[in-house]
Amino acid sequence: MGRNILLLEPFFSGSHRQWCEGFKKYSSHSVDILSLPGRHWKWRMHGGAVSLAEQFNQLEEMPDSIIASSMLDLTTFLALTRKKSVGIPVSIYFHENQLTYPWSPQDRDVKNRRDNHYAFINYASAIAADKIFFNSKYHKDSFLNALPAFLNQFPDKRDKNNIQHIEAKSEVLSLGLDLSRLDEYRVEAKNSVPVILWNHRWEYDKNPEEFFNGLLEIKEKGIAFKLAVLGEQNDVIPPIFNQAEEWFKEEILHWGFTKESGEYASWLWRADILPVTSIQDFFGGSVVEAMYCNCIPLLPDRLAYPEHLSEDLKGTLLYEAGNFSSALEHMLINWDQLRSINTQELVQGYNWKTCIDVYDEKLS
């Protein structure tokens, strides 16, 4: 029998929005979404709960269960809705957390030690939830392992027994993605030289310096490749992108954000190799999308990336810290032997059509 499920998302943008809409589209349950525009993330973590509580209190019919995003201050939301939300099971889905996310060096909150507040919102929300889901094993383990040191910062009454309570109600529920939508844009590309892809945000945590400097070393050795650089851009773009556009003007096939989803998807199918240098990824949605389009990844042996590979491919597609350039060079030189790897079958389990039954069982 179908249930009425309510999703709470104070940052309704990007991967958060896609996840909500994907679950609503494919679920056998009746799913409604209360949301706020995806901007001003710090203010959403402070004030989003107040705004969403007001929306919730105006509902005429109460849901059977509630699923909150990790961007929500769940404790404030439950306090403001206690007359109506009492007795309704509440789970929280961690897309990311502010305890282990690397902050930008330019962020003033780090200098003023205000960054702890956002991590505390995540911590208190986890305590308040009946069930906690993380989008990867790496995410779950890194969050739980970081809690003791986080609580040690405070003067007393650290209540570390809460860590065990959080762990007991935590499990991994890998991110669901609407990968099937990419099928209609499939392109059978036979590139004369490998096309290298960047399809991530143009931000510091994706480590573009290592990516482009590694490509420059390879270019200077005379190894041929082409380059397609996609991804969203914010107001502040790392300077390396301007340098790279000049360095690789002879290799560039595409440069910049693609507004049309079809154009984005076609580039995933046309590209051959996805080298990844990120210093943070709790799941890696853009990596999984490229892998679904049989773009062969070269992944750092850290974060959530090893979870996307079978054991027999880890020795081929993972590289150790400091070995990015040499690993990519080896992949380009041996491309004819590697191009037959089927990466789509590695990530089929994240496709909503494949994983929705698991979601419906766990989130109802």
MILUM-345868 format. One record per residue (C-alpha): residue in three letters; x, y, z. Coordinates in Angstrom, 1 decimal, padded with zeros to 4 digits, always signed. Example, Ala and Ser with C-alpha at 12.3 -4.5 7.8 and 13.67 -1.06 7.14 Angstrom:
REM MILUM-345868
PT  rest      px      py      pz
PT   ALA  +012.3  -004.5  +007.8
PT   SER  +013.7  -001.1  +007.1
This chain:
REM MILUM-345868
PT  rest      px      py      pz
PT   MET  +000.0  +000.0  +000.0
PT   GLY  +001.3  +003.4  -001.0
PT   ARG  +002.4  +005.9  +001.7
PT   ASN  +002.3  +009.7  +001.8
PT   ILE  +005.9  +010.9  +002.0
PT   LEU  +007.0  +014.5  +002.4
PT   LEU  +010.4  +015.7  +001.4
PT   LEU  +011.9  +018.9  +003.0
PT   GLU  +014.5  +020.6  +000.9
PT   PRO  +015.7  +024.1  +001.9
PT   PHE  +018.2  +024.2  -001.0
PT   PHE  +016.1  +023.1  -004.0
PT   SER  +018.8  +023.3  -006.7
PT   GLY  +021.4  +021.2  -008.5
PT   SER  +021.8  +017.6  -007.2
PT   HIS  +019.4  +018.2  -004.3
PT   ARG  +016.6  +019.1  -006.6
PT   GLN  +017.4  +016.3  -009.0
PT   TRP  +017.3  +013.8  -006.2
PT   CYS  +013.9  +015.1  -004.9
PT   GLU  +012.3  +015.2  -008.3
PT   GLY  +013.7  +011.7  -009.2
PT   PHE  +012.3  +010.1  -006.1
PT   LYS  +009.0  +011.8  -006.7
PT   LYS  +008.9  +010.7  -010.3
PT   TYR  +009.8  +007.0  -009.8
PT   SER  +008.4  +006.2  -006.4
PT   SER  +005.3  +004.0  -006.0
PT   HIS  +004.4  +006.2  -003.0
PT   SER  +002.8  +009.6  -003.1
PT   VAL  +005.6  +012.1  -002.7
PT   ASP  +005.2  +015.8  -002.0
PT   ILE  +008.0  +018.4  -001.7
PT   LEU  +008.3  +021.5  +000.4
PT   SER  +011.2  +023.5  -000.7
PT   LEU  +013.0  +026.9  -000.8
PT   PRO  +015.2  +028.3  -003.7
PT   GLY  +018.7  +026.9  -003.8
PT   ARG  +020.8  +030.0  -002.9
PT   HIS  +022.4  +031.6  +000.2
PT   TRP  +023.3  +028.2  +001.7
PT   LYS  +024.3  +029.5  +005.1
PT   TRP  +021.1  +031.4  +005.5
PT   ARG  +019.2  +028.3  +004.4
PT   MET  +020.8  +026.3  +007.2
PT   HIS  +019.9  +029.0  +009.7
PT   GLY  +016.4  +030.2  +008.5
PT   GLY  +015.2  +027.4  +006.2
PT   ALA  +013.7  +025.5  +009.0
PT   VAL  +011.5  +028.4  +010.0
PT   SER  +010.2  +029.0  +006.5
PT   LEU  +009.5  +025.3  +005.9
PT   ALA  +007.9  +024.9  +009.3
PT   GLU  +005.4  +027.7  +008.3
PT   GLN  +004.6  +025.8  +005.1
PT   PHE  +004.2  +022.5  +006.9
PT   ASN  +001.9  +024.0  +009.5
PT   GLN  -000.4  +025.2  +006.7
PT   LEU  -000.9  +021.7  +005.3
PT   GLU  -004.4  +020.2  +005.6
PT   GLU  -003.3  +016.6  +005.5
PT   MET  -000.3  +015.2  +007.4
PT   PRO  +002.2  +012.8  +005.7
PT   ASP  +002.9  +009.3  +006.9
PT   SER  +006.6  +010.0  +007.0
PT   ILE  +009.0  +013.0  +006.6
PT   ILE  +012.4  +013.0  +004.9
PT   ALA  +014.6  +016.0  +005.5
PT   SER  +017.7  +017.1  +003.6
PT   SER  +020.9  +017.6  +005.5
PT   MET  +020.7  +021.3  +004.7
PT   LEU  +017.8  +021.6  +007.1
PT   ASP  +018.1  +022.4  +010.8
PT   LEU  +015.8  +019.6  +011.8
PT   THR  +015.7  +020.4  +015.5
PT   THR  +014.3  +023.9  +014.8
PT   PHE  +011.8  +022.5  +012.3
PT   LEU  +010.5  +019.9  +014.7
PT   ALA  +010.2  +022.4  +017.6
PT   LEU  +008.1  +024.8  +015.4
PT   THR  +005.9  +022.0  +014.1
PT   ARG  +005.5  +019.9  +017.3
PT   LYS  +001.7  +020.2  +017.4
PT   LYS  +001.4  +018.6  +013.9
PT   SER  +004.6  +016.6  +013.4
PT   VAL  +004.5  +014.7  +016.7
PT   GLY  +004.4  +011.0  +016.0
PT   ILE  +005.4  +011.2  +012.4
PT   PRO  +008.6  +009.2  +011.6
PT   VAL  +011.4  +011.6  +010.4
PT   SER  +014.5  +010.6  +008.6
PT   ILE  +017.4  +012.8  +007.3
PT   TYR  +019.3  +012.3  +004.0
PT   PHE  +022.9  +013.5  +004.1
PT   HIS  +023.9  +014.7  +000.6
PT   GLU  +026.9  +016.4  +002.4
PT   ASN  +027.8  +017.6  +005.8
PT   GLN  +029.6  +020.7  +007.1
PT   LEU  +031.7  +018.8  +009.6
PT   THR  +034.0  +017.2  +007.0
PT   TYR  +033.4  +019.4  +004.0
PT   PRO  +036.6  +021.4  +003.1
PT   TRP  +035.8  +025.1  +003.6
PT   SER  +037.1  +027.7  +001.1
PT   PRO  +040.3  +029.4  +002.5
PT   GLN  +038.6  +032.8  +001.6
PT   ASP  +035.6  +032.1  +003.9
PT   ARG  +035.5  +034.6  +006.8
PT   ASP  +033.6  +032.2  +009.0
PT   VAL  +036.7  +029.9  +009.1
PT   LYS  +038.9  +032.8  +010.3
PT   ASN  +036.3  +033.8  +012.9
PT   ARG  +035.7  +030.2  +014.0
PT   ARG  +032.0  +030.4  +013.1
PT   ASP  +032.2  +027.4  +010.8
PT   ASN  +031.5  +025.1  +013.8
PT   HIS  +028.0  +026.2  +014.0
PT   TYR  +027.0  +024.7  +010.7
PT   ALA  +028.5  +021.4  +011.6
PT   PHE  +026.6  +021.5  +014.9
PT   ILE  +023.3  +021.9  +013.0
PT   ASN  +024.2  +018.6  +011.2
PT   TYR  +025.1  +017.0  +014.5
PT   ALA  +022.0  +018.0  +016.3
PT   SER  +019.8  +017.2  +013.3
PT   ALA  +021.3  +013.7  +013.3
PT   ILE  +020.4  +013.2  +017.0
PT   ALA  +016.8  +014.4  +016.4
PT   ALA  +016.2  +012.1  +013.4
PT   ASP  +014.6  +008.7  +013.7
PT   LYS  +016.7  +007.4  +010.8
PT   ILE  +019.8  +008.7  +009.0
PT   PHE  +020.8  +007.9  +005.5
PT   PHE  +024.2  +008.7  +003.9
PT   ASN  +024.8  +008.8  +000.1
PT   SER  +028.0  +006.7  +000.4
PT   LYS  +029.9  +004.5  +002.8
PT   TYR  +032.8  +007.0  +002.8
PT   HIS  +030.3  +009.8  +003.8
PT   LYS  +028.9  +007.8  +006.7
PT   ASP  +032.3  +006.7  +008.0
PT   SER  +034.0  +010.1  +007.7
PT   PHE  +031.1  +011.9  +009.5
PT   LEU  +031.0  +009.4  +012.4
PT   ASN  +034.8  +009.3  +012.7
PT   ALA  +035.0  +013.1  +012.8
PT   LEU  +032.5  +013.6  +015.6
PT   PRO  +034.8  +012.8  +018.6
PT   ALA  +037.3  +015.5  +017.6
PT   PHE  +034.5  +017.9  +016.8
PT   LEU  +032.9  +017.5  +020.3
PT   ASN  +036.3  +017.7  +022.0
PT   GLN  +036.5  +021.4  +021.1
PT   PHE  +033.8  +022.2  +023.6
PT   PRO  +034.4  +022.9  +027.3
PT   ASP  +032.2  +020.2  +028.9
PT   LYS  +029.0  +018.1  +028.7
PT   ARG  +030.2  +016.8  +025.3
PT   ASP  +027.7  +013.9  +025.5
PT   LYS  +029.7  +011.6  +023.3
PT   ASN  +027.3  +008.8  +023.9
PT   ASN  +025.2  +010.4  +021.2
PT   ILE  +027.8  +009.2  +018.6
PT   GLN  +026.8  +005.6  +019.3
PT   HIS  +023.1  +006.5  +019.0
PT   ILE  +023.7  +008.3  +015.7
PT   GLU  +025.7  +005.3  +014.3
PT   ALA  +023.0  +002.8  +015.4
PT   LYS  +020.4  +004.5  +013.3
PT   SER  +022.7  +005.3  +010.3
PT   GLU  +023.0  +003.4  +007.0
PT   VAL  +024.1  +003.9  +003.5
PT   LEU  +021.5  +004.7  +000.8
PT   SER  +023.4  +005.5  -002.4
PT   LEU  +022.3  +008.5  -004.4
PT   GLY  +019.5  +007.8  -006.9
PT   LEU  +020.1  +009.4  -010.3
PT   ASP  +017.9  +009.6  -013.4
PT   LEU  +020.6  +008.1  -015.6
PT   SER  +018.1  +006.8  -018.1
PT   ARG  +017.5  +010.4  -019.3
PT   LEU  +021.0  +010.3  -020.8
PT   ASP  +020.1  +007.5  -023.2
PT   GLU  +018.2  +009.6  -025.8
PT   TYR  +021.3  +011.7  -026.4
PT   ARG  +023.7  +008.8  -027.0
PT   VAL  +026.4  +009.5  -029.6
PT   GLU  +028.5  +006.7  -031.1
PT   ALA  +031.8  +008.6  -031.2
PT   LYS  +035.0  +007.2  -032.8
PT   ASN  +037.6  +009.8  -031.8
PT   SER  +040.9  +009.8  -033.6
PT   VAL  +042.6  +011.0  -030.3
PT   PRO  +041.1  +010.6  -026.8
PT   VAL  +038.8  +013.4  -025.6
PT   ILE  +039.4  +014.3  -022.0
PT   LEU  +036.3  +015.6  -020.0
PT   TRP  +035.8  +018.0  -017.1
PT   ASN  +032.1  +018.0  -016.1
PT   HIS  +032.3  +019.4  -012.5
PT   ARG  +031.7  +022.7  -010.8
PT   TRP  +034.4  +025.3  -011.4
PT   GLU  +035.3  +025.5  -007.7
PT   TYR  +038.3  +025.0  -005.4
PT   ASP  +037.2  +021.6  -004.0
PT   LYS  +037.3  +020.0  -007.4
PT   ASN  +041.0  +020.8  -007.5
PT   PRO  +041.3  +022.3  -011.0
PT   GLU  +045.0  +023.2  -010.4
PT   GLU  +046.1  +019.6  -010.3
PT   PHE  +043.9  +018.7  -013.3
PT   PHE  +045.1  +021.4  -015.6
PT   ASN  +048.8  +021.3  -014.5
PT   GLY  +048.8  +017.6  -015.1
PT   LEU  +047.3  +018.1  -018.6
PT   LEU  +050.0  +020.7  -019.3
PT   GLU  +052.8  +018.2  -018.4
PT   ILE  +051.3  +015.7  -020.8
PT   LYS  +050.9  +018.2  -023.6
PT   GLU  +054.5  +019.3  -023.2
PT   LYS  +055.5  +015.6  -023.8
PT   GLY  +053.8  +015.7  -027.1
PT   ILE  +051.0  +013.3  -026.2
PT   ALA  +047.9  +014.0  -028.2
PT   PHE  +044.4  +014.6  -026.7
PT   LYS  +041.4  +016.9  -027.0
PT   LEU  +039.5  +018.6  -024.2
PT   ALA  +035.9  +019.3  -023.3
PT   VAL  +035.4  +021.5  -020.2
PT   LEU  +031.8  +021.6  -018.9
PT   GLY  +030.3  +022.4  -015.5
PT   GLU  +028.6  +025.2  -013.6
PT   GLN  +030.4  +028.4  -012.8
PT   ASN  +029.9  +030.7  -009.8
PT   ASP  +030.7  +034.4  -009.5
PT   VAL  +034.3  +033.6  -008.3
PT   ILE  +036.1  +031.3  -010.7
PT   PRO  +039.6  +029.9  -009.8
PT   PRO  +042.2  +031.8  -011.9
PT   ILE  +043.6  +028.5  -013.3
PT   PHE  +040.6  +028.3  -015.7
PT   ASN  +041.6  +031.5  -017.5
PT   GLN  +045.2  +030.2  -017.8
PT   ALA  +044.0  +026.8  -019.0
PT   GLU  +041.9  +028.3  -021.7
PT   GLU  +045.0  +029.8  -023.2
PT   TRP  +047.2  +026.8  -022.6
PT   PHE  +044.9  +024.4  -024.4
PT   LYS  +043.5  +026.5  -027.2
PT   GLU  +044.6  +024.0  -029.7
PT   GLU  +043.0  +021.0  -027.8
PT   ILE  +039.7  +022.6  -026.7
PT   LEU  +036.5  +021.3  -028.4
PT   HIS  +034.2  +022.9  -025.8
PT   TRP  +034.7  +025.4  -023.0
PT   GLY  +032.0  +026.5  -020.6
PT   PHE  +028.6  +025.7  -019.0
PT   THR  +026.0  +023.9  -021.2
PT   LYS  +022.6  +025.3  -020.6
PT   GLU  +020.8  +022.5  -022.4
PT   SER  +020.7  +019.1  -020.7
PT   GLY  +020.9  +017.4  -024.1
PT   GLU  +024.1  +019.2  -025.1
PT   TYR  +025.6  +018.3  -021.7
PT   ALA  +024.6  +014.6  -022.2
PT   SER  +025.9  +014.4  -025.7
PT   TRP  +029.4  +015.6  -024.5
PT   LEU  +029.4  +012.8  -021.9
PT   TRP  +028.8  +010.3  -024.7
PT   ARG  +031.4  +011.9  -027.0
PT   ALA  +034.2  +012.1  -024.4
PT   ASP  +036.6  +009.2  -023.7
PT   ILE  +038.4  +009.8  -020.4
PT   LEU  +037.3  +011.5  -017.2
PT   PRO  +040.3  +012.4  -015.0
PT   VAL  +039.2  +013.4  -011.5
PT   THR  +041.3  +015.4  -009.0
PT   SER  +038.7  +016.5  -006.5
PT   ILE  +039.7  +016.9  -002.8
PT   GLN  +036.1  +016.4  -001.7
PT   ASP  +033.2  +014.4  -003.0
PT   PHE  +030.7  +012.6  -000.8
PT   PHE  +029.3  +010.7  -003.7
PT   GLY  +030.3  +012.1  -007.1
PT   GLY  +027.2  +012.5  -009.2
PT   SER  +029.0  +014.0  -012.2
PT   VAL  +031.5  +011.1  -012.2
PT   VAL  +028.7  +008.5  -012.2
PT   GLU  +026.8  +010.3  -015.1
PT   ALA  +030.0  +010.2  -017.2
PT   MET  +030.6  +006.6  -016.3
PT   TYR  +027.0  +005.7  -017.4
PT   CYS  +027.9  +007.2  -020.8
PT   ASN  +031.0  +004.9  -020.9
PT   CYS  +033.4  +007.7  -020.3
PT   ILE  +036.4  +005.9  -018.7
PT   PRO  +037.2  +007.5  -015.3
PT   LEU  +040.7  +008.0  -013.8
PT   LEU  +039.9  +008.4  -010.1
PT   PRO  +041.9  +009.2  -007.0
PT   ASP  +042.1  +006.4  -004.5
PT   ARG  +040.2  +008.4  -001.8
PT   LEU  +036.7  +009.7  -000.9
PT   ALA  +033.7  +007.9  -002.3
PT   TYR  +035.3  +007.0  -005.7
PT   PRO  +036.5  +003.5  -005.0
PT   GLU  +032.9  +002.5  -004.2
PT   HIS  +032.0  +003.1  -007.9
PT   LEU  +034.4  +000.5  -009.2
PT   SER  +034.6  -003.3  -009.2
PT   GLU  +037.6  -004.9  -007.5
PT   ASP  +039.1  -006.0  -010.7
PT   LEU  +039.2  -002.4  -012.1
PT   LYS  +040.6  -000.6  -009.1
PT   GLY  +044.2  -001.3  -010.1
PT   THR  +043.5  +000.2  -013.5
PT   LEU  +041.3  +003.2  -012.8
PT   LEU  +042.5  +004.4  -009.4
PT   TYR  +045.7  +006.4  -008.8
PT   GLU  +047.6  +007.2  -005.6
PT   ALA  +048.2  +010.8  -004.4
PT   GLY  +050.9  +012.5  -006.4
PT   ASN  +050.6  +010.2  -009.4
PT   PHE  +047.9  +011.9  -011.3
PT   SER  +049.9  +013.1  -014.3
PT   SER  +051.8  +009.8  -014.7
PT   ALA  +048.6  +007.8  -014.4
PT   LEU  +046.8  +009.9  -017.0
PT   GLU  +049.8  +009.6  -019.3
PT   HIS  +049.7  +005.8  -019.0
PT   MET  +046.0  +005.8  -019.7
PT   LEU  +046.4  +007.9  -022.9
PT   ILE  +049.4  +005.8  -024.2
PT   ASN  +047.4  +002.6  -023.6
PT   TRP  +044.1  +003.9  -024.7
PT   ASP  +043.4  +001.3  -027.3
PT   GLN  +043.5  -001.4  -024.6
PT   LEU  +041.3  +000.5  -022.2
PT   ARG  +038.6  +001.9  -024.4
PT   SER  +036.6  -001.4  -024.3
PT   ILE  +035.9  -001.2  -020.5
PT   ASN  +032.1  -001.0  -019.9
PT   THR  +031.7  +001.5  -017.1
PT   GLN  +027.9  +001.8  -017.6
PT   GLU  +027.3  -001.6  -015.9
PT   LEU  +029.3  -000.4  -012.9
PT   VAL  +026.8  +002.4  -012.1
PT   GLN  +023.5  +000.9  -013.2
PT   GLY  +022.7  +000.4  -009.5
PT   TYR  +022.3  +004.1  -009.0
PT   ASN  +019.7  +004.5  -011.8
PT   TRP  +016.3  +005.3  -010.3
PT   LYS  +014.7  +002.5  -012.3
PT   THR  +017.1  +000.1  -010.6
PT   CYS  +017.2  +001.4  -007.1
PT   ILE  +013.7  +002.8  -006.6
PT   ASP  +012.4  -000.4  -004.9
PT   VAL  +015.1  -000.1  -002.3
PT   TYR  +014.2  +003.5  -001.7
PT   ASP  +010.5  +002.8  -001.4
PT   GLU  +011.1  +000.2  +001.2
PT   LYS  +013.6  +002.2  +003.3
PT   LEU  +012.0  +005.7  +003.0
PT   SER  +008.4  +004.6  +003.7
